[in-house]
């Protein structure tokens, strides 16, 4: 009898320990499959751009239902712009640590030595796929397929029609990069990315998968299928851009509904972790123009790019029925993008050889328990958008009660959600405390010498030969960056450096171009403007004839200028031996008056025996 009782006690202890280890209330059976994970992140959809958050105009019934069934984080923060959020999301570390504090100019490339979320999932037996917007690098070794994603369908750059993207994409029937190769797809961009994600889920429904759906919608230029524009076209409370913006979000909502139905049909909805969030504040949901206000911002101050809460507080909901993470609950603790990685590692019970300091903190217990001791902490977000980090630039230092903006303004966020009453002079101790937290954080960044670190794109590898570079990643001075295909057509000026690492010495051909090879366009060829339509509100502009006459290259031992001869010339080629090493490559075009333009597209190809066959 005593032995039976002892065995019962041991069994209870083992069962209890197993459940505590996993952190949820279902059984912990040996060999049980880990939960699937689907992370949906939309672009430029602010906290108020959701029916569930009180927007009476915007139609998002499927997302509303999902939020009702989920645990909702009402005080969840990201960076005020896209690449910084994505860099933090993928690493659990502040974006300023990992090299992604800008969206262009080489500072949107995630440092090569960072461990990413999909890599952790792969190490734990998951199959991984990403669909849509990456915006952490378009060349090896920074592409999603180099950072842990095994199936990838994505556009280039930070948005469709940015310079790294396939030439001429306009959201409809575009060509995207499928595992590094250009492939044509039919349909509207958001539909395509969800289609490919659903296909991936169907193929891997019997094994644990991690799916990252990152829409470029509702990012500008606000191209939208006509039927979604028509939903709002007669809404006199909105400006035309807002009607398109709302239409893009309602299209996302329909796709979320399709995804939900598929999970139920496949019988995997209960065992799948689904997360919905955005990457920064609203781009067009709330506008001040000519003294008039239109749209809805849930009472928050600021929109995309702002240090105020409207720039970085975003919708966030998570559901996992089998893990007891489900509806009827809101979490109002201060949480952020850096917390997502450790939280997923926790709730999915992943093993993880952590080798860097993680800034984030798992909030898994907050999702499961009604009462959890959660200490007040300080979080920092900023919008640098500079080549090098600048102290206090567009920054918010946050804790449960306070917001310190740009190191100067202080707001009690509990009493003043609109951040309209600066009370810094009344609370000098609070200001000093938050400034001290920022100073410690800043010192830790400077100790890493992040301003002196650069992400070098690798040339001469078997992963990408020829290497296709664009002015999007160029450190340009002294003019504006040229990051969009419109800037190429308009002949925007500038010059700068591309950070390139030649991994193997050899003979290389470097080709300077105005337009990418897939366009088939010559340097000075005139391109007519795109056609205006209901669906495409901002077509590509007509190109300018810049009378480009010379191309100049500085790379390793190559220092040469060549003429652009004839109206049909598409590229100017330079050849030479380049030793292995890291280089600042300058590639520029000049017009007849000596004005300087970037080589908007540059190709680097390693040669063999004078030919173009890559040496493997």
N, C-alpha and C positions, 0 to 999 in steps of 0.2 A: 504493500500500500504506500509506504514511504517512497519507494522507488518510482511508483506511478506518479505520485504527487510531484517528486523532483523532476521527472520528465516533463510533466505539464508546465511547471514553472519555467524550465529551460526553453520549452517551445514558445511560451508567451514572451519571454525575454527576447528570443531570436526574432519573433514576429514584430515585436515593438521596435527593436533596434533596426530591423530592415526598413520598416516604414519611416522611422526617424531619419535614417540615412538618405532615403530617397526624398523625404520631405512631403509625401502626400499620403492619402488615406487608403489607397488601393493596395492589394497584395504585392509583395516583392518576391516574385517567383524566379528561380534560376532560369536564365535563358530568355526571360521576357524581353520583347522587342522594345527598344527605346522609342520615345514619341517622335513622330514626324514634326518638322518645324516649317512654317510658312511665314516669312516676314514680308509684309507689304509696306513699302514706303513711297508715298506720293511726293510730287515736287511742287513746292510753293503753295501748298494748301495750309492756310493758317488755322488757328484754334476756332475762329468764327466761321470757317468755310465748311460747315457741317450742320445739317438739320438738327442733329442730336444736341448740339450746343446752342440751340435757340435761333438759328437762322431760319426765318419764316419763308424766305423766298427759295432757297436752294433745296432741290429735291434729291435726297440721299436715303431712300427708304431701306436699302439693303445694308448700308453701313450703319444706319440707325439701329436696325435689328441686331447687327453684330455687336454694337456697343451695349445694347440692352442685355445681351447674353454673356458679356465679358466683364472682367475686372477693368475698371477705367482709372487711369492715372490722370488726375485733373491738374497736376502741377509738374508736368513733364517738360523738360527743356532740351533744346538742341542748339547748334550754332546758328547764327542769323543768316548764313548762306550755305550752299549745298555741299561742296567738296569738304569743308571743315566738318560738317555733320557726319558725312560718310566715312571720313578717316577715323573719327572718334568711335563711330558705331562698329567699325570693323576691327578695332584694336582694344577697346576699353580704355584708351588713353586720350588725353587731350590732343586736339588736332594740332596745336602748336608744337607738341612733342614729336609728332610723326610726319611733319613736313607738309601738311595740307591746310595751310591757313589762308590760301587764296583759291580762286577758281580757275585761274589762268597763269601764264608767265612762269611755268615750271614749278610753282608752289602749290599745285593741286596733285602732285605725284606722291603717293604714299611711299615713304622710305622703304628701301628694299629689305631691310633686316627686321621689319615689323611682322609679328605673327598675327594672322587674321582669323576671324571667326570661322570662315569656311574651312580653313586648314585644320582647325581644332575638330570640326565635325568630321572631316575626312579621316583624321587620325583615330576617330572613335567609330569607324565603320559606316559612316553615312555616305550616301551619294548626294552630290551637291549640284545645284543649277542656279544660274542668275539670268534675269530677263529684263532688259530695259536699259536703265541709266547706271553707269558705273562711276565715271567722273573722278577716277583716281589714277588715271594713266592709260594711254592708248597704245603704248609700245612695250615690248619686252624690256624689263621683267615686271612691269607694272599693271599689265592687263589682268582682268579677273581670272582668266584661264591660267595665269601664272601665280595667282594668289589663293588657289584652293578650289575654285569652281570648275567642275568637270564638264558641264554643259553650259554654254554661254550663247545667248543671242542678245546683242546690244547695239545701240547706236554709238557714235564717237563723240568725244568731248563732253561738254556740260549740257548739250541739248542738240536735238536734230537740226542739221544745217550749220552747226559749228564747223570750224575748219578740219578737225580730225574726222568728221563724219563723211560718209560717202557723198560724193558731189551730187547736188540737185535734190536731195531728200527734202520732202515738204510735209511729212506726217502721213501721207497717203501712198500706198503701194511702193514703199521705200526699199532700199537695199541696206541690210544691216550686217554686222560682223558675226558670223556663226562659227564659233571656235576658231576665230582668227581669219576666216575666209569670207569674202563678200558674197552675200546670197540675197536674192530678190524675194520679197514677201508681198502678198496681196492683203490690202485692208488698211484700216486706220491703226496708227502706231500702238495705242493702248490695247486695242483688240488683239493685235499681233502678239504683244508681249504676254498677255494673259493666255492666248491660244497656246503659245509655246510652253508656258509654265504648266498649263493643264495637261498637255501632251506628256511632259516630263513626269508629272505626278502619276498619270495613268501607267506609264512604263515602269515606274519604280514603287508602285503601291504596296508591294509585298516586302519591301525592305525599308529601313529608316532613311528618310530623305530630308534634306534641308533645301528649301526653295526660297530664293530672294527675288521678289517681284518689285522692281524699282521703276515706276512709270516716269516718263519725262513730262507728262501732263501733271499739273496744269500750268507748266512753264510756257512762257511766250515763245513764239509769236501768236498764240491763241488761235491756232487752226483747229477746227472742230467739224465733225460731220453735220450736215445741214439739219438733220432731224433733231439733234441736240441743241443746236442754235435756236431752232424754231420753238423750243420749249419756253425760251425766255425772250424771244424777239419783241414781244409786245409788252414787256415789263418796263413801265416808265420810271421805275425807281432805280434802274440800273443804266450805266453807260454801256456803249456797244462792246468795249473790251470786257466788261464784267459779264455781259450776257454770254460771250464766248467762253470766258473763264469758268462760269457756272456750268455751261454745257459740257466742258471737258470733265468737270468733277462728276456730273451726273452720268457721263459715259463710264468713268471709273466705277461708280456705284453699280451700274449694270454688270460690269465685269466681276465685281466682288460677288454679286448675286450668282453669276454663272459658276464661279469658283466654289461657292458654298454648296450649290446643288451638286456639283461634281463630287465633292468630298462625301456628301451624304449618299450619293449613288454608289460610290466605291466602298462604302461602309467604313471609312477611316476618319470621319469627322470627330468622333469621340477621342481618338488617340492622336490627334494632331494639334500641336500648339500653333495658333494663328495669332499674329500680331499685326495691327494696323497703326500706322503713324505717318508723320510728314517730316520733311527735312528742314523746314524753317517757316517763318511767318508768311502771311499772305502776300502774294504778288499783286493781285488786283481785286481781292474781295472787299477792300475798303479803300476809298479814294477821297482825297481833298483836291478839288479842281475849281478854279475861279471862285473861290469862297464857298463852294457847295460841297456837301458831304454825301457820298453815296456808298451803299453797301453796309456790311455788318462786321464788327470785329470783337464781339462778345465783351465789350466794355474795356478792352485792352488798348494801351497806347503803343503806337508803332506798328510797322509792317516789316516785310522782308528787309534784312540788313540793319535793322534798328537794334540798339542795345536795350531798349525798353521791352517789356514782356511780350508785346505783340510781335516782336521780331524773332522770338525764340521759344515761346511756349506753344506747344503743338498738341493736336489730338493724339491720344495714345490709349489703346485697348488691347488686352491679351485674353485669350480663351484657350483652356485645355480641360474639357470635361472630365477625362479620366484622371487628371491630376488635381482635381478639385479646385481648378481656377476657372471660375465661371461667374455668371451675372449676379446682379443685385448688390454690387459692392463698388464703392469708389475709394481710391487711395489718394489722399491729398498731401502726402509727404513730398518733399522736394526731391525729384528724381531727374536723371539726365541720360543723354545718349551714351555716355561712358559707362553707364550701369548695365546696358543691355547684354554685353558679352558675358560678364560674370554671372548675370542672372540666368541666361540660357545654359551656361555651363552647369549651374546649380540645379535647375529644374530638370535638365536632361541627364544629370548624373554623369557628366563627361569627365574623363581623365584629361589632365592638362599639365604639360611641363612648362609652367609659367617661368619665363626667364627675364621678364622686364617688369618694372613697377606698373601696376594697374591702378589707374586713378579712380575707376568706377567701383561700385559696391553692389553686391547682389541684393535685390529687393524681393527675392523669392518668398521669404517669410511674410512680407506684407501682402502678397497675393493670396496666401492660404489662410492666414490667421486673422481673427478679428482684432486682437490686441497684441501688438508687438512693440517691444521697447526699441525705438528708433531715435537715436540721438541726433540733435541738430548738427548740421555740418555746413560748410561753405563750398559753394560751387561757382565756377567762373566760366563765362562765355564771352567771346569777343568777335569782332568782324575786322580783321586786319586789312586784307586786300592790298598788301604791300609786298615788295620784294623781301624786305627784312622786317622782323617783328618790331613794333613800336610800343613802348610801355604805355598802358592805360588807354590805348586806342580803341574807341567804340566798345567799351567793356562794361560788363555787368557782373558785380560780385553779389552773390545771392545766399541767403540762408532762409530759414522758415519764415522769418518775419520781415526781413529787410532786403532792399535792393540799392546797392551803391553803383551809380551810373557814372562812367568815365572818371572815377576816383573823386568825384565832387558832389554830385546830387544824391540825396538820400530819400527813400520812400518807404513807408510802412505798407507793405503789400497786403497785409491782412485788412487794414482799414482803408486803403487807397489803391484799389486794383487798377485804376486808370492812371496812376502815377502822375497826378496833377498837382500835388502839394509837396514841394521840396522842403524837407525839414532838417537838412544837414546841420544848420546852425544851432538847432535845438538839441541835437544829440551828438556832440563831438566825440564822446567815448565810443559810440557805435561806429561812427565814421572811421575812427582810428583803428578799431578792432578789425573792421573789414579791409581797410587798407593794409594792415599787417598781414592778413591772410593772402591778399593779392601779392604783396612783396615777397612772401615766402615762395609762392607759386612761380613768380617771375624769376626769382633767383634760381630755382630748380631748372627752368628752361635755359637760362644763360649758362648754367653749369654744364648743360648738354651741348652748348655751342651750336644751337640749332640754326642760327643765322649764318654760320659758316659752312653748314652742311648743304649739299645739293643732291638731288636725285638725278643720276646720270643714266640716260637711255643708252642701251647697249647696241652696238653695231657689229656686224660680222658674225652673228650666231646662226645656228640652224633654225632657230625659232622664228626669225623674221628677216628674210633676205630676198629682195631688197627691203631696207628699212624705210618706211614712209613717215616723214616728219612734217609738221605744219607749224605755222607761226603762233598757234595757240599756246605752245609750250616754250616759246622764245622769251628770254629776258630782254624786253624791248626798251629802248631809250632813244631819243627823249620824247617821242610822240606817243600816241595812243596804241594800246595793244590791238592786234588784228586777230581776233578769235572767232569771227563769224564769216561765213562764205560771202555775206553781203559786203564785208570790208574788202574782200578780194576783188569782187566785181567793181566796187567803187574806187579801188586803187588807193586804199589808205596807206599813209606813209609810216616809216619807222625803220629802225635797225636794232639789232641786238645779238645775243648769243644763245645758242642751243648747247646744253650740256650733254656731251656724247662720250661714251666710253667705247673705244675700239678694243674688243676682247682678244683679238688675235691679229698680229701684224700681217700685212699682206698688201696686195695691190687692190685698190678700191676705185670704183667709179662713183662720183658724186654728181647728181643731176639737179640743177636749179630750175624751178618752174614757177609760173604764176598760178596755173591751174593744175589740179592733180591729174594723173595719167588717165584715170577712168573718164574724165571729161572730154578728152580728145581735142581740147582747145589750145590755140596758139597764144603766145604772150600778149599780143595786141589785138586779138580777135574780139569783135564786138558781139556781145550777147544781149539779146532783147530781154525786156522785163517780163516777169511772169504775169499770168492772167489773173486779174482780181475776180474773186468768186465769193459766194456766201461761205463756203467752207474754208477758203484760204484768204484771210483778210489782209495779210502782209506779204505779198509775193516777192520773189527775188528781184532786186532792181536791175536796170540795164547796166551793162558794164561801161566803163570809161576807157577811151583809148589813151593810154598813158605814154605812148611813144617810148616804150622801154627799149633801150639800145645796148645796154651792157649788163653783164652778170659778173659778180666778183665773189671769190671764195677765199677764206682764210681757214685752213685746217691743217694742223701739224706742219709739214714742210710745204704745203700747197699755199701759195700766195699769188693769185693770178686773176686777171680780168679778161673776159672774152666778149666779143661783140655778139649781139643778137641779130643774126643775118636773115632777112626775109620775113614776110608777113606770115608764113606758114610754120615758123619755128615754134615748137612746143617746149623744148628744154635745151639748156646749155650744159654740156658734160665736161667734167674735169676728171682726170685720172692721175694716180700717183701711188707710191708706196707709203703706207701709214703704219708706223710702229704701234704696238699695243700700248694703251694708256688712256687717260682721261683728258678731254680737250674741250675748250670753249670754241665752238665752231661759229664763225660769222659768215652768213650767206646773204648777199643783198643784190638788188636790182637797181639800175640807174636809168633815168630817162635822158633825153637829149639835152636837158638843161642842168643835168648833174644832180637832180633831186633823188633822194635815196628811199627805197622801198624794201621791205623784207622779201626774201625768197619765200613766198607764202607756202610753197611745198618744196621739200627737198628729199631726194632719195639717195640712200647710201647703200652700195652693193659691193660685196666682196667678190673679186674676180678670181679666175683660175686660168693660167696659161693664156692670158689675153682674152679669154672668153667670159661668158656670163653664167657658167655653170658653177653652182656653189660647191665648194670642196667639203665633203662630209668625212 
